[in-house]
């Protein structure tokens, strides 16, 4: 079935460090892929998306590239800030194209 | 308000009781979703409405769980004979209809935290 696998957290970084959070998905079709973020005390919100192979989604300095060959959608940021501390969820549209399947989430903790 | 609104934000109940959780989606969003998030896990799909009808209820864990959306706007998730394992945060999201360019762009509420003692 449709599934998403993320690296386990927490990921602990110092401010201005480089961030990578790995995400892979099951290769049923060519689903749209997403990163959602949940800041402390807030609801999930869309961070970025990519709808086809080789697309790069970007927002707020975060980027992720849709890699069909490796079925991956890794999240990257060149220089993290304390305000980026949150839980990040990778997700894919399911094979019915109507709902999302989420990964388990990766907590990011950034210290000054 | 402009966002998805969920009530109550917290609900504590006893095992065996009946619970209702309410979701008020963004105006104009015809698609509405319920997810459940347990501690340390990602959101787990429960049910999806397109308009008034449940287009996909394959995620409901058993027949104690039921959801309605009678007028195509507000939705209520109903849990009968609650069990301790039902304790989780129940998330509601709304969106434009799937099949548009915004497929997968869900707008989430802050959730209803259910604790079953």
Interface residues (C-beta under 8 A of the other chain):
Chain A: X4 X32 X34 X41 X42 X43 X44 X45 X46 X49 X89 X91 X93 X94 X96 X97 X98 X99 X100 X101 X102 X103 X104 X105
Chain B: X3 X4 X31 X33 X35 X40 X41 X42 X43 X44 X45 X48 X50 X55 X56 X91 X93 X98 X99 X103 X104 X105 X106 X107 X108 X109 X110 X111
